Amino acid sequence: MPLPFASSDTQSAALTMGGVEKGPLDAEAERVRFAELQASFRDQFERIFPDHLAPRTVVVVPSLSMPVDELKKISGVHHYEERLLFTLMLLRMPHTRLIFVTSQPIAPGIIDYYLHLLPGIPSVHARERLLLLSCHDASEIPLTQKVLERPRLIRRIREAILDPASAHLTCFNATALERSLAVRLNIPLYACDPALNDLGTKSGSRKTFREAGVLLPDGAEDLRDMDDAAEALVALKRRNPALRKAVVKLEEGFSGEGNAVFSFEGAPENGSLGEWVRKALPERLRYEAATETWDHFSASYAAMGGIVEAWVDGEMKASPSVQCRVDPAGRPMVISTHDQLLGGPNGQVFLGCTFPADGVYRRAIHDAGQRIAKVLSEKGVLGRFGVDFVSVREGANWRHYAIEINLRKGGTTHPYDMLEFLTDGAYDAASGLYRTPSGQALYYLASDNLVSERYRGLTPRDLVDIAVERRLHFHGGTREGVVFHLIGALSQFGKLGVLCIATSPPRARALYDETVEALDLACDETPTL
């Protein structure tokens, strides 16, 4: 179902020609114009993208255009716009211009931090090709909506685009809001058409998995409310009397925070199971989000719907993911695999990841991801997306259950892209490894959730000082070190993102441990008078 703030029936855009607005477009005219822009993107992709020296403009609007109630569950979520600061690395191409738009201004020190990471380009050269714009708006509505409400800001962006035929818009996820903005700017959007967003819901994911012939947990989709969820839970238990738990998921939950686990412990084996489930549901649901309640969860479920899935049991479990891309020429490809690091009460909240996925099953999930990507490309999907799995070991083999498709950039996007930008290597599909031009394999551990109350009050400058003093800062010569993100969340929320790149998995883990130790020691220091 459409997001409450992104209804395609209520959004409108203005057609622009030569920088002059020709008046608002109705919803149908906007969809037609958007389709025209998207159709033109293939020519731009094939003409400009392969040429490192080709002039181009990239407009980055890192809006998390998702249900506000779900985003509220994430500490410091408004700083998640900073995760797309890795796109500043595009400025290493000497004729690329970047327009980066945020809700609030980003501290200059954070921008300097990224520009100094650019390989082979003086930061002053990059700075001249970077335009930072802000809505100066700290409200909870999506960034793209803020931009659409500011016609003068849109005019500034348009005026900064030297040639719309060599420009495109990139974002975190695509909704009707991003479609409207692309039309207003008269440039294509490197992301999925919002009309296809149902493919990335929990229900849409399950249907795609079946079409791709990929294993998925027993369950039910397209559920409308908690009454439907209760019926689905009963049906699951009757099909599998040994089932211990099941997961109830909001259709558009984010980062695992929209999940809740239901326990069948003590469930009757006779005909009273249905009554027992309905009565037990409000008391037995265990939510991944710490602030969630039955009243709020059930209301959210009634508003957006959801699914129910059998809990995948196993003594040895893993949570790998596959990252895919469909380029503007329609070619589907797997671009990386990861093992996810999960937390929360039931281990369903994304905390971070390691690259690559375990070699024991890396090839199997790569192949499953490729089949899923092929199905999605045939349906017209464009851009980045990820597929999450739950994997269990059964004897000498592993079984991989596809769980969901994230039809957007995700928590594995920025660390992998930063690795590529910093080291000029490539993903080797045959081995599943990432190799530099010299053939050196690189690995990393990344997290969006290095959190401690003790870190509150540390400024971006403090963080850089700590990294430099402890020799943690990424070094281009050794191709090892730590790159930080979510830096703006550190002082207020004690929260930080880290990417630890190394030539072996143990070394990547050691870099992470050294980073934690360095931050903890810095917090123990007592200033002298």
N, C-alpha and C positions, 0 to 999 in steps of 0.2 A: 504494500500500500504506500502511497506517497507520504513523504515526511510532512509534518504539519506546517513547516515553514517553507516548503519547497513545492507547493502544488503547481503542476503544470497549467492548471486552469486559471490561476491568479497571477502568475508571473508574466511580465511583458518586457519587451526590449525595444531599442530604437535602432533602425537600420542606418548605418553611417556610410557615406560615400565622400571621400576626400576630406574627412574630418568634420563633415557637416551632418547634423542629425536630420533625418527625413521624417521624423515622427515615430510614435510608438507602433510596435507590431503586436497584433493579437497572437494568441497562443499558437494557432495553426501556422501563421506566417512566420513566426519565430522558428518553429520546427523545420519548416521548409528551408529557411535561410541557414539554419544550423547544418542541415544535411548537405547543403551546397558547400559550406565551408569545410565540412569534414571530407567531402569528396575531393576537394582541392588539395588536401593534406598529403595525399600520396605523391603527387608531383613534387611538392616541396621536400618531402622526405627523401625521395630518390635524387633530387637535384642538389640539395644543400647538405643534408646530414653527413654524407661520406666525406665532404670537403672540410678539413680542419680550418681552412682559411676563409671559408665563405662567410660573408656578412649575414648575421641573423639577429633576431631579438627574441628572447624568451621572457614571457611574463609569468611570474610565479605568484600565485595567490594560495597560500597554504591553509585554506579554510578547512576546518573539521565540520563539514556540513552534515551533521548527524543530530539525532534527537538530543536536545539540551539536557533532559533529565538523565540520560545515560552518560553524557560527558561529565556531569556534575560528580559522578562517582570517582573520577580520576583526580588525584591531587595535582594542583598546578597545571590543569589541562590547558589553560590559555597560553602557556609557554610551549605547548606542543607545536605551535606554528613554527618554532625554531628548528624543528627536526628537518625541515626542508631547506635549511641553510646550506646543506651539502650541495645544493644547486649552484652556489657561488663558485664552485670548482669549475663550472662551465666557462668561467672567465679566463681559464687558461688558453682557450681558443682566442687568438688576438683580435678578431673582428666580431666577437660576440658581445652583444649588449644584454644586460639582465635588468629587469624591472621587478623588484621584490616588494610586495605589499603586505603589511601586517596590521593587526588591530591597533597596537600601540607601538611607539618607536622602540627599536632594539638598541641596547646600549652600544655606543661606538666601540668600546673595547671588545665586545663579542664579534662585531664585524671585522675588526682588525685581526682577531685571532684566526678567523677563517681565511682571510686574504693572505696572511703570512704562510698558510699551508700550501698555497698555490705552487705547483712545481714549474719552474722555468719561466715564470712571469713576475716581474716586479709588482709589488702590491699597488704602487702608485699608478701603474698602467691599468691594472684591473679596476681600481677605484674610479677612474675616469669613465669606465663603461658600465658602472653600476649605479642604478637609481633606486634609492630606498624611499618608499612612500608609506604613509600610515594614515589610518582612519581616526586616530586619537580617540578611540572608543573602546572602553573596557567592558562593555555590556556582554551578556552571555549569548547573544544571537550570533550566527555564523559570520565569519569574516566576509564571505562573498556577499551576503545580504547587506552588510555595512557598506561595501563598495557600491553596490547597486543603488543604495540610498543617497549616494554622493555624486551627482552628475559632474561636478567640477573635478573631482578626483578621476573619474572615468575620462574626462577630457584631457587631463594631464597625462594619463597613461597612453591614450591614443596619439597625442602629440609627440610622445617619446618614442613611438614605434616608427622607425624610419621607412620601413617598407612592409606593409601587411602581408605581402606575398612571400616574405621570408621570416615570418613571425608565428609563434604559437603560444597558447596558454597552457600552463601545467598547474595541477592542483593536487590536493590530498585524495579527495574523492569527488565524483561528479554527480550532481543533482540538477534539478531544473534551474537552480540558482546559477550554477556554473555554465549551463547552456545559455542562459540569458546574458551572462557577462561576455561569453565568447561572441555572441551576436552583436552586443553593444560595442565591443572592441573590433569587430569585423575580422577576427582571426580564428583559426581552428583550435580545437581543444584536444590535447594529447591525453585522452581518457575516454572511457566508455560512454556511449550515448546514454543519458539518464533513462531513456525509454527501455533500456535493457537491464536496469538495476535489479529487477526481480530475480535475475540469474544469480545475483550475489547475496540474496537473503538466505536464511537458514533453510527454508523450504525449497527455494530455487536450487540451492547447492545439492540437496539430496536428489532432485530430479536429474540434474546434470550428471551426477555420479552414476546413476542407473544408465543413462544414455551412453556414457563413456565406458560402461562395463567395469566400473571400479567398485570394489567392496565397500560397503557402508554399514553402520550399525542398524539393527532392527529399530523401527520407530514409526512415527507418523508425522506428517507435515500438513501445512495449510490449516492449522488449528486456530479457532477464532477467539476462544476465551478459556478460562480455567475449567469450565464444565467439559469442554472438548479435551483439555489436557488430562482431566481425571479419567475420561473414557479411554484415552490412549494409553494411560498407565495401566489400567485394568487389562486392556487387550495385550499389552506387552507381557504382563505377569502370567496371563493365561497361556500365551504361546510358549513362555519359558518359565516354568514354575520355580526353577533354581535361581532366577534373576534376583540379585540382592539390592540393586539401586538403579535408578534411571535419572536422566538429566532433563530438566524442563528449561527451554531456551527461548528468550525473546527473539522475535524475528530479526530485529536489527540491533541486537546487543553488540557491544564493542569491547574488544580486548578481554573477552571472557567475563566481563562484569555483569552481563545480562543473563547469566546462567544460575540455576539453582538445582540442587541435588535432592531427590526424594528417596528415602529408604523404605524398603518393603519388609524390614525386620518386624516379625510378629504378625505379618499379614495372614488372614484366615485362608484356608485352602478350599472352603466351600463356596456356596453361592452368594455369601454376604461380602465378597471381596469388593464389589463396586461401592457399596455403602461405606465400607471401611476406608477405602481410598478417599472418597469425597470428604469424609469427616476428618481424616488424618492430614489431608493436603495442607491446610493452613498452618498446622503445627509442625509438620515434618519437613517442610522445604527448608533447605540450608543454602543461603544465598552466598554467592561469591563476593558480592559487594557488601562491605561492612555496614553501610548505612541503609541497606535495603530492608523493606518491611512487606508483610503480606498485602496490606491495603495498596501500597504503591505498586508492587510487582503485579498483582492481579489486575489493577487498572491499566498498567502498561501493556499487559498481555491482551486485554480486551481492545486496546487502541491499535496495536500493531500486529497481533497474532503471534504465532510461534510454532515450535515443534516439541516433540518428546522423543528421546532416544534412549536406548538401553545403555547402561553403563558398561564400558568395555573393561572386563576384569583380566588380570594377569599378574603373575609374580614379577615378571620383568616387563616393564612398560617404558615406552618412549613417546615423545610428541614431536615428530619431525614435521617439516613443512617444505613445500616446493614453491619457488617463485617463478612466475611465468610472464611472458610478454607477447602480445600480438602487435606487430608493428603496423604502420599505416599502409603497408603493402599487403596486409592480411596474413602475414606469416607467423604462425604460433611457434614459440620456443620456450624451453626451460632455461632459465638463466642462473639459478643457484638452488641449493638445498641447505636446510638448516636443521639443527635440533633445537627445539624451543626450551627455554627455561621458564617453568611455570610455578606459580605460588597461589596464594589464597587458601581458604578453608579446605577446598577439595582439589587443589592443584589445577585450576582451570584459568587462572589469570596470567596473562603474558607479562613476564618480567624481563626477558632478554633472550639471547640465542647464541649458539655457537655455530661457526661455519668451518667446514662443511658438515652435513649430516654424517652419522656413523657409517663407515665403509661397509659394514655388514649388510645394510639395507639401502644404501645410498642409490644404487642403480634401480632398485625396485620402485622407490617412490618417484625417482626421475621419470621412469617410464609411465607410471600412473599419471603424473602431472602432465606429461606430453599428450596423453589421450584426452585428458580433461581440457587442455588448452586447445586441442584440435576441434573439439565439440563447440567450445565457446567462440573460436574464430569463425566457425561456420555460421554462427548466429549473429555475427557482426561485432563482437566485442573488440575493443581497441585498448591498448595500453597495458599497464602493470596490474597483476593480481597475484594472490597467493592461495595455496591450498594447504589446509592443516590436516594432519593425520593423527590417529592414536594407533600405536604399533605395540603388539604383544608378541613375546617369544613363546612358541609352542614347540617344544623339543629342540631340534636343531634349526628350525625355521622361524621366520617372523611373518605375522599376518598384519596387514596395514588397512585400517579402516579410515576412509576419508570422512572428515568431520564437517568442514565448511570451506566455502570459497570466500575470500575477502577481495571483492572486486574494486580494489583501490590500492594505493600505496599502504604499506604497513610497517610494523616494527622492525622488519628485516630489510626494508628498502634502503634506508639511509646508511646503515653500516656497510652494506655491500657496495652501494654506489660510491661511497667515500673511499673504500678500498680500491675500486677501479680508478677513480680520479687521481689518487695519490701514487699509484704504482704502475699504471699503464699496462696491467696484465689482462687476462681473460679467463673465463670459465671454460674448462676442458670437459666437455660432455662425456667423453669416454671414461675418464677417471673420476669425474665429479669434483676435481680439485681446481683451485685457482692458481694460475701460474703467471709469474712475471715474464717479460720478454726474454730473460736469460734462462727460463725454465724453473726458477725457484718456486716451490709451493708455499703459499701463505695461508695462514689460518687466523681466526679471531674469535674473541668472546665479546659480546656487546650486551649492554643493558640500558633500559630507560628508567631503571628503578634502583639506583644506588641512593639510598635514603637514610638519613639519620637526623634526629632532632638536633644533634650537636653541630651539624653543618649549617644550621640557620645562622645568618649573619656573615658567612663567608661571601665575599664579593667576587665578581669575575676576575679582577686583578689579583686577589688572593689566590684564586685557583691556578692562574698562570704561574704565579710565583712558586707555588708548591710544586707544580709539575716540572718547572725548570730546575729548581733546586734539587729535586730528587731524580732528575734525568729521566723523567717519564714521557716527556714530550716526543711526539712522533719524529723520527729521524729518517730523512729520505735516503741517506746512504746505507743504513742497515736495514731499512724497510721494516722497522719495528718501532713500537711505541704506542702511546695512548692519545686518542683524539676525543675531545669532550663535546657533548651536545646538551641541549636543555640547560644551558649555562644560566639563563635568566631565571630559572626556577630555584637556583641554589640558595640565595640569601633568604628568600621568604619562606620557602617550603623545605629547605634542607634536602633537595632532590636534584639529582644529576644524572645525565646519560654519559656512558663511557663506551669507547670502542678500543679494544686492546688487540693490536695487530702483531703477529709474531710468525716465526718460521716453524713453529711446532705448536700443537694444542697445549702441552704442558707450559710452554713459555707464555702463551696467551693468558692462561689461568694465573700464572705467576705475576704477570703485569697487572692483572685485575687486583690480586691480593696486595701487591705493592702500592697500588693506588689507594685502596681502602686504608692501609696502614699509614700512608703519608697524610691522608685527610684526618685520620684519627689523631695522629701525633700533632698535627697543626692545631687541632682543637684543644689538645692538652697543654699547649704552650701558654704561659702566663706572661703578658707584657710587663716589662719592668719600667718603673718610673725613673 
